[in-house]
């Protein structure tokens, strides 16, 4: 719902020989976020792409994830996605993460825009737990979006 397809230049883009872009799910001034597929494991993943000329914001984000995870790709932190891959390809910094589930926009649409108190409390509690974990490790998120 509300997701745009990947721009034509990305439709056939494959990253690291195994991740294929499916559709754009978000983005901003620093890059784009895509739903992608691990074509070897046949799993949905999320891929963040940032043009190399825009700097190293994504590389710093990758370093924060690694620090929060103690240097491993599997997260012990609450609600943090596992890292599948980071590198540069085709003029982009690229980071591939575990797909944690549907967006808030999709969840709200699936409930006919009538979220009950239990659902709101559940989502809020998980968000606070995750942000608390990040803050306890001396990081500030800086870009929390409503969905």
C-alpha positions as CSV (number, residue, x, y, z in Angstrom):
1,X,0.0,0.0,0.0
2,X,1.5,3.3,-1.1
3,X,4.8,1.7,-2.1
4,X,6.3,2.7,-5.4
5,X,8.1,0.3,-7.7
6,X,11.8,0.6,-8.0
7,X,13.0,3.2,-10.5
8,X,13.7,1.7,-13.9
9,X,17.5,1.9,-13.3
10,X,17.1,-0.4,-10.3
11,X,14.6,-3.0,-11.8
12,X,17.3,-5.4,-12.8
13,X,19.9,-4.4,-10.2
14,X,21.5,-7.2,-8.4
15,X,23.9,-6.6,-5.4
16,X,26.7,-8.9,-4.3
17,X,25.5,-11.5,-6.8
18,X,22.6,-12.6,-4.7
19,X,20.3,-9.7,-3.7
20,X,17.7,-8.5,-6.3
21,X,15.7,-5.3,-5.8
22,X,12.0,-5.8,-5.7
23,X,10.4,-2.4,-4.9
24,X,11.1,0.9,-3.3
25,X,9.6,1.2,0.2
26,X,11.0,4.5,1.3
27,X,13.9,6.9,1.3
28,X,15.0,10.5,1.6
29,X,17.8,12.9,0.8
30,X,20.5,10.4,1.7
31,X,19.3,7.4,-0.3
32,X,16.6,4.8,-0.8
33,X,15.2,1.7,1.0
34,X,14.0,-1.3,-1.0
35,X,12.4,-4.6,-0.4
36,X,14.7,-7.0,-2.0
37,X,15.1,-10.8,-2.3
38,X,18.0,-13.0,-1.5
39,X,17.8,-15.1,-4.7
40,X,19.9,-17.9,-3.3
41,X,18.0,-18.4,0.0
42,X,14.6,-17.2,-1.5
43,X,14.1,-14.8,1.5
44,X,12.8,-11.2,1.7
45,X,15.4,-8.7,2.9
46,X,15.6,-4.9,3.1
47,X,18.3,-3.1,1.2
48,X,19.4,0.5,1.8
49,X,21.2,2.2,-1.1
50,X,23.1,5.5,-0.9
51,X,24.9,7.0,-3.9
52,X,28.7,7.1,-3.3
53,X,28.8,10.9,-4.0
54,X,26.4,11.6,-1.0
55,X,29.1,10.6,1.5
56,X,29.4,7.8,4.0
57,X,26.3,8.0,6.1
58,X,25.3,4.4,5.3
59,X,28.8,3.3,6.2
60,X,28.5,5.0,9.6
61,X,25.0,3.4,10.1
62,X,26.6,0.0,9.3
63,X,29.3,0.7,11.9
64,X,26.6,1.5,14.5
65,X,24.8,-1.7,13.8
66,X,28.0,-3.7,14.2
67,X,28.8,-1.9,17.5
68,X,25.3,-2.6,18.8
69,X,25.7,-6.2,17.8
70,X,29.1,-6.7,19.4
71,X,30.8,-7.1,16.0
72,X,28.7,-10.0,14.8
73,X,25.9,-10.0,12.2
74,X,23.3,-11.6,14.5
75,X,21.6,-9.2,16.8
76,X,21.0,-9.8,20.5
77,X,19.4,-6.4,20.8
78,X,15.6,-6.0,20.8
79,X,14.0,-5.5,17.4
80,X,17.3,-4.9,15.6
81,X,17.6,-6.5,12.2
82,X,20.4,-8.9,11.4
83,X,23.0,-7.6,9.0
84,X,23.3,-9.8,5.8
85,X,25.8,-7.7,3.9
86,X,27.5,-4.3,3.5
87,X,29.6,-3.0,0.6
88,X,29.8,-0.8,-2.4
89,X,28.4,-1.8,-5.8
90,X,27.4,0.0,-9.0
91,X,28.1,3.5,-7.6
92,X,26.3,2.9,-4.3
93,X,26.9,2.1,-0.7
94,X,24.6,-0.9,0.0
95,X,23.5,-2.4,3.3
96,X,21.3,-5.6,3.4
97,X,19.3,-6.2,6.5
98,X,16.8,-8.8,7.8
99,X,13.2,-7.9,6.8
100,X,11.4,-7.6,10.2
101,X,7.9,-7.5,8.8
102,X,5.3,-5.2,7.4
103,X,5.4,-1.4,7.8
104,X,3.2,0.4,10.2
105,X,1.3,1.7,7.1
106,X,0.5,-1.9,6.1
107,X,-0.5,-2.9,9.6
108,X,-2.9,0.0,9.9
109,X,-4.4,-0.6,6.5
110,X,-4.9,-4.3,7.3
111,X,-7.0,-3.3,10.3
112,X,-9.2,-0.9,8.2
113,X,-7.4,2.0,10.0
114,X,-8.8,1.0,13.4
115,X,-5.9,0.1,15.6
116,X,-6.9,-1.2,19.0
117,X,-5.2,-0.1,22.2
118,X,-3.5,-3.5,22.6
119,X,-1.8,-3.1,19.1
120,X,-0.7,0.5,19.8
121,X,0.7,-0.4,23.2
122,X,2.5,-3.4,21.7
123,X,4.1,-1.4,18.9
124,X,5.0,1.5,21.3
125,X,6.5,-0.8,23.8
126,X,8.8,-2.5,21.2
127,X,9.8,0.9,19.8
128,X,10.7,2.2,23.3
129,X,12.7,-1.0,24.1
130,X,14.7,-0.7,20.9
131,X,15.4,3.0,21.3
132,X,16.4,2.4,25.0
133,X,18.8,-0.3,23.9
134,X,20.4,2.1,21.3
135,X,20.7,4.9,23.9
136,X,22.2,2.5,26.5
137,X,25.0,1.9,24.0
138,X,25.6,5.7,23.7
139,X,24.0,6.2,20.3
140,X,21.2,8.5,19.3
141,X,18.9,7.4,16.4
142,X,18.3,10.8,14.8
143,X,15.8,9.7,12.2
144,X,12.8,7.9,13.7
145,X,10.0,7.9,11.2
146,X,6.3,7.3,12.0
147,X,6.1,4.2,9.8
